[in-house]
């Protein structure tokens, strides 16, 4: 997600627009410390990583779906990118690939992709 860092040297004042925006979130003492010692103000924007409108929550995750992924592991990333976390966990389970409850959607996608592409990697290694 996009973020913007603003660095301030000791003795450098914040722009008034920025200070007016931040007054609702920080105390005058915080501003005094920033002025006295310098520091960084970081603004970041966060939003969902996936457009929920393109997710197919009714997609059937079964052996045929797994066969499609295995048949063309290079296209697996395009297929997996629109799946929900629950669907990704179901894919991993059918692949007999363990996942943890704490794993993020991004981590699960990466591990499934790595798993699907591992046969190609080993083939390349063994042919050299």
ZIZI-V95546 format. One record per pair of residues at least 12 apart in sequence whose ideal C-beta (glycine too) atoms are under 10 Angstrom apart, sorted by the first residue. I is the first residue (numbers start at 1). J is the second residue. D is the distance in whole Angstrom. If there is no record, write none. Layout:
{{I	J	D} {I	J	D}}
This chain:
{{1	44	6} {1	45	6} {1	46	5} {1	47	7} {1	49	8} {2	43	9} {2	44	7} {2	45	5} {2	46	9} {2	47	10} {3	42	6} {3	43	7} {3	44	4} {3	45	7} {3	46	9} {4	41	9} {4	42	7} {4	43	5} {4	44	8} {4	45	9} {5	40	6} {5	41	8} {5	42	5} {5	43	8} {5	44	9} {6	18	8} {6	39	9} {6	40	7} {6	41	5} {6	42	8} {6	43	8} {7	38	8} {7	39	8} {7	40	5} {7	41	8} {7	42	10} {8	34	6} {8	35	8} {8	37	9} {8	38	5} {8	39	6} {8	40	7} {8	41	7} {9	35	10} {9	37	10} {9	38	5} {9	39	9} {10	34	9} {10	35	8} {10	36	6} {10	37	6} {10	38	4} {10	39	9} {11	35	7} {11	36	8} {11	37	9} {11	38	8} {12	34	9} {12	35	7} {12	38	7} {12	39	10} {13	31	9} {13	34	9} {13	35	6} {14	31	7} {14	34	7} {14	35	8} {14	41	7} {15	41	10} {18	41	7} {18	43	9} {19	31	7} {19	34	10} {19	41	10} {21	43	9} {22	34	10} {22	41	7} {22	43	10} {26	41	10} {49	81	10} {49	104	9} {49	105	8} {49	106	7} {50	81	8} {50	82	7} {50	83	9} {50	84	8} {50	85	10} {50	105	7} {50	106	10} {51	82	9} {52	82	10} {52	84	9} {54	81	9} {54	82	5} {55	81	10} {55	82	5} {55	83	7} {55	84	6} {55	87	8} {56	82	7} {56	83	8} {56	84	9} {56	87	9} {57	83	9} {57	84	6} {57	86	8} {57	87	8} {59	79	10} {59	82	9} {59	83	7} {59	84	9} {59	87	6} {59	90	10} {60	87	10} {60	90	10} {61	83	8} {61	86	9} {61	87	6} {61	88	9} {61	89	9} {61	90	4} {61	91	6} {61	92	10} {61	93	9} {61	94	7} {62	90	9} {62	94	8} {63	94	7} {65	79	9} {65	83	10} {65	87	9} {65	90	9} {65	91	7} {65	94	8} {66	90	10} {66	91	7} {66	94	5} {66	95	6} {66	116	10} {69	91	7} {69	94	9} {69	95	8} {69	112	8} {69	113	9} {69	115	10} {69	116	6} {70	95	8} {70	115	10} {70	116	7} {70	119	9} {72	116	9} {73	112	10} {73	113	8} {73	114	10} {73	115	9} {73	116	4} {73	117	5} {73	118	9} {73	119	8} {73	120	6} {74	113	10} {74	116	9} {74	117	8} {74	120	8} {75	116	10} {76	91	9} {76	109	9} {76	112	7} {76	113	6} {76	115	10} {76	116	5} {76	117	8} {77	109	8} {77	110	9} {77	112	9} {77	113	5} {77	116	9} {77	117	9} {79	91	9} {80	105	10} {80	108	9} {80	109	5} {80	110	9} {80	112	6} {80	113	7} {80	116	9} {81	105	10} {81	106	10} {81	109	7} {81	113	10} {83	105	8} {83	108	9} {83	109	8} {83	112	9} {84	105	8} {85	99	10} {85	103	9} {85	104	8} {85	105	5} {85	106	10} {85	108	7} {85	109	9} {86	105	10} {87	105	10} {87	108	10} {88	103	9} {88	105	6} {88	106	10} {88	107	10} {88	108	4} {88	109	6} {88	111	9} {88	112	7} {89	101	9} {89	103	9} {89	105	10} {89	108	7} {89	112	10} {91	108	8} {91	109	9} {91	112	6} {91	115	10} {91	116	10} {92	108	6} {92	109	10} {92	111	7} {92	112	6} {92	115	8} {95	111	10} {95	112	7} {95	115	6} {95	116	8} {96	115	10} {97	111	7} {97	112	7} {97	114	10} {97	115	5} {97	116	9} {98	111	9} {99	111	7} {99	112	9}}
